[in-house]
């Protein structure tokens, strides 16, 4: 959470470069923003509350060759102008932007205050420029003072600092991502994520944990943060295009990404068969296979538990990544952990990985963001190949994750080609389903539901995690109170919530549990609920029906899509921006 972006080099429009670029990182946090520009021997800071996308870039067109910018998701200190980044040293020669949490900030702040430093904000970040300033009193070299300061910090961070005296940018990473874009004729771009600088270069260095860099705009040095020892670092050419990261003709990224599911299932299934077989063998031979993820990706893992049970009768253990450390006793060197993450940067997922590695277990990562920390640290990685997902609400990543997990289950059952065929057919039926009439139909339904305060969703088998996922989608973008349940659980409590006309979405397949869930829907209807069925067949109990193709074990992949569309239109009809829901950020890099 929080996006950071800095530029230093030959160009003299650093201010507009960083403001323009940081707008592409808005998904990482959007409660406040700020910029520091180096103007000769001065640092000019401007910061405020509100969204960076509302800021006029042209205002920052001043002669300037180094600048850093930030878009914030508040952790320490409320959403105020003073708490927005950058933060500066007392002498105003150092400016810092930060992503992460400095856990020992209170102690550091107290020590610095005793030395006369005055703090203007409530943030943990503000200790960093003051600490560097203090270290510069011991020896004035900016990079080494920065390195010594970082060694005093506890917690997770990506830090980018600018100094007027040395005229350089320095950065360090411990737990939060930082990527350097290199454009030989222009200079260096340092960002939390690639879209910030994709307009300028596709040549990148990924900073590793415990690594720092120093650049004056004409060359760059990488060093070990602990020892300060320099080392060479190879760059990588990435294939991402600017177009992939744009909204195109769509009003919102969320709708664009929902519609991309016409092709992303096929892209997810397009895996190297030998690699999938190797992974299936690793699962077969593992003494315990665990799956861990957060939020929507966790619901993909929950669905996978059913895939492994029904398709191959193989037991796997699923945990929310934030809870995973409590199960470390079950891990052995022979165990396998499968982590699933769109961003590849989620802090709780990274922690789960580190726990597994400490126990000597192997880690398979299923990610979308190639080059991300989770991708680079895993023993094996499978990409879902969905292309950049910008909307905070995860849509195409979920269905891609489920497709890959299902393909693994089929491969483990010795039926890779059967699984592939099923998933490709599912993709093609989704392509047909996602037509303008289908969208209009769901938009009309959203118009009838937009004033509702509560909504419940039930599912059974793999549709149970999709009921939980439906609730996340509706909650996060429309702010309607939504809850998902395992259909059989209704009678154990939740049915007490049902009143006359309470909307209840019922996710149905065409399988051995259909009769049970239809009975559960009938029980809801008997208590006054309005039943909105999602499934391949119309049942008499449905007041409304959202038709989806009949795709057998891949039903969860189809059933969630109309709910994604419904959540989108509920948000739009209620006047909310579905791409930037309140209180959230796309990439949750704090625990
Ligand atoms: O990047 P990840 O897949 O690791 O993210 C996990 C969750 O933060 C994410 O799925 C979140 O729940 C989405 N905003 C839900 O739409």
Boltz pocket constraint, residues with backbone or C-beta under 6 A from the ligand:
constraints:
  - pocket:
      binder: B
      contacts: [[A, 294], [A, 295], [A, 296], [A, 297], [A, 298], [A, 340], [A, 341], [A, 342], [A, 343], [A, 344], [A, 345], [A, 346], [A, 349], [A, 392], [A, 393], [A, 394], [A, 395], [A, 472], [A, 473], [A, 476], [A, 585], [A, 586], [A, 587], [A, 588]]
      max_distance: 6.0
